[in-house]
Amino acid sequence: MRSVKVREVVIGEGMPKICVPIVEKNDKAIVSTLKQVVLQKPDMVEFRADVYEHLKDRDSLLKVLETIRKLLGNLVLLFTIRTDNEGGNVSLGVEEYEAICKCACESGYIDLVDVEAFIQNGVLEKLCNIAHDNGVYVVGSNHDFEKTPDKEEIVRRLNEIRDRGADIAKIAVMPNCEEDVISLLAATLRTSKEADAGPVITMSMGKTGQISRISGEIFGSAVTFATVGNESAPGQISIDKVKKVIEILHIASL
């Protein structure tokens, strides 16, 4: 698997990188939460912009991104708009979605942008070009909050996302049984072993899928999402617990 270096973080090598989502509504809460997050020393921070109350106000968005960047210092920043079609908190037209992602990419404050890979034909490719022109990496994502596709379908989606230009392919699925988690892990292992392809991020949500959030070094998921405060998806685990477990698994694998 080809790694991706973002600032000083190498995604796709060694232990899974820990990303903490910021899921706050207003500037004051964002700043307060960020100060707590920085103290926990994650590898990455995700700004869930779909929760932000001024998402559609360009000036307010740029101002809060500038504030976040200053507070993070050299920490990696992932910008995400999760639409209601994929379990998020906002309904946007495709053109509006593209415009806000473009604004974030051109701001100079973010390192990665999450793009919903199947929002509409051509959107991922278009935003990949914009992001790459501005030195921003792309996480192409897909989320299913109802079920887990079979292993071959998960592999197909991850490969399609990477083939269409994303630097990192991400899929999150909901298990309805333990076998669903095994399917997700098997698909992750298979796609992560492709030497010329970029990193993958996968997770099985909810309590049943929690093993997928801590076993990335074994099965090939390059990033895990952990909480400091509010969770952004079912089954996320606190950062202190995630750190302990992935360090134990890392030592055991040496």
Secondary structure, 3 states (H helix, E strand, C coil): CCCEEECCEEECCCCCEEEEEECCCCHHHHHHHHHHHHHCCCCEEEEEHHHCCCCCCHHHHHHHHHHHHHHHCCCEEEEECCEHHHCCCECCCHHHHHHHHHHHHHCCCCCEEEEECCCCCCHHHHHHHHHHHCCCEEEEEEEECCCCCCHHHHHHHHHHHHHCCCCEEEEEECCCCHHHHHHHHHHHHHHHCCCCCCCEEEEECCCCCHHHHCCHHHHCECEEEEECCCCCCCCCEEHHHHHHHHHHHHHHHC
